[in-house]
């Protein structure tokens, strides 16, 4: 069972009704965020995901029913099962963070994700770009790290096209290993940048 299919199972509603404003990408990003920084209040979750409080309540109810979270006076945090699932996410996406990446930044806000040993799962990066746009990002740049060097999926040496400081900044930020895939998403808001980046990473079917 892939991470995507597990997240789809967690987020699936059990009744017919109006279309919801969240899906498995929102669920996965929330679990990852809570694993990194919790507890969090409902209002903090609402701000981070860019969702209304009603949608957040529905998400939290579904996560609680699945045994993924606990809701305490201090806020929302992952349960033991939730932490296990977060560890699985973290093993595949070791780094997911905001940053500024010079000429590789595609919008006011940029987020980068490192996909562990994702090499061989990318064609030309178009699928990642299109998926990021579906979630509000302005686009995504997909890179491969091979022989301690960044390149485009086409094989083109991208380090020759941009200033060396850009690549050093990325190396320091994410500590890539050979065989990793790196995706940088830019958007007009942090919510869209995070969602676009996480959605793009899930296209790798891990």
C-alpha positions, -999 to +999 in steps of 0.1 A: +000+000+000+015+033-010+016+064+011-009+081-012-034+052-009-030+052+029-037+089+030-067+085+007-081+059+030-076+082+061-093+111+044-122+093+027-156+103+039-182+077+048-213+095+035-225+113+004-228+151+005-212+183-007-177+182-020-151+188+007-125+215+006-097+191+016-084+158+004-055+133+011-029+160+003-042+182+031-044+152+055-008+142+047+006+177+051-012+181+084+001+148+098+037+158+087+033+192+103+020+179+136+048+154+136+073+182+133+056+208+154+029+199+179+007+204+197-012+229+175-045+246+181-074+244+156-069+280+146-032+274+139-041+244+118-067+265+099-041+292+092-014+267+081-037+248+057-057+278+046-090+261+055-121+272+074-127+260+109-155+237+097-132+219+074-106+216+101-131+202+125-141+175+099-104+166+093-097+163+130-127+142+136-117+118+108-081+116+121-093+110+156-117+082+144-087+066+127-066+069+159-041+092+143-044+122+167-052+130+203-069+163+212-059+177+245-061+210+264-027+219+250-039+213+214-038+186+187-010+161+186-002+128+170-011+096+188+012+066+190-002+054+157+000+089+142+037+091+152+043+057+135+027+070+103+047+103+106+079+083+108+069+066+076+063+099+059+096+113+073+115+083+060+103+091+025+103+129+027+132+137+051+130+174+045+100+196+039+106+233+047+103+269+036+132+287+021+145+312-004+163+297-034+172+327-055+164+323-092+149+289-085+121+305-064+090+307-084+069+329-062+069+351-031+070+319-009+090+288-017+090+253-001+115+225-008+110+188-003+137+161-005+124+127-016+147+099-004+160+077-032+133+089-056+156+087-086+140+067-115+105+078-106+105+111-125+101+115-163+106+152-171+091+169-140+060+179-158+037+158-137+051+174-105+047+208-120+011+202-130+002+187-097+017+216-077-004+240-098-036+221-090-030+230-054-024+267-059+014+268-066+028+288-095+049+258-105+075+233-094+111+226-104+122+190-101+158+181-097+178+149-093+210+146-072+236+123-087+273+121-081+270+150-056+256+172-084+222+186-092+207+180-127+173+182-144+155+149-150+164+153-187+200+149-177+209+185-183+235+200-160+214+226-142+242+238-119+258+254-150+227+275-155+223+292-121+248+308-097+268+285-075+255+302-044+221+288-052+232+252-051+253+256-020+222+271-002+202+241-013+228+216-002+231+233+033+193+234+035+184+198+027+216+177+029+209+157-002+221+121-008+229+106-042+197+092-057+174+118-041+148+139-059+144+175-049+113+195-057+110+233-052+076+249-053+067+286-054+034+303-046+017+335-035+012+321+000+029+296+023-002+274+023-002+270-015+036+265-015+034+237+011+004+220-005+019+222-040+052+208-029+036+179-009+012+171-037+041+171-062+061+147-040+032+123-038+032+119-076+063+098-072+041+069-059+061+061-028 
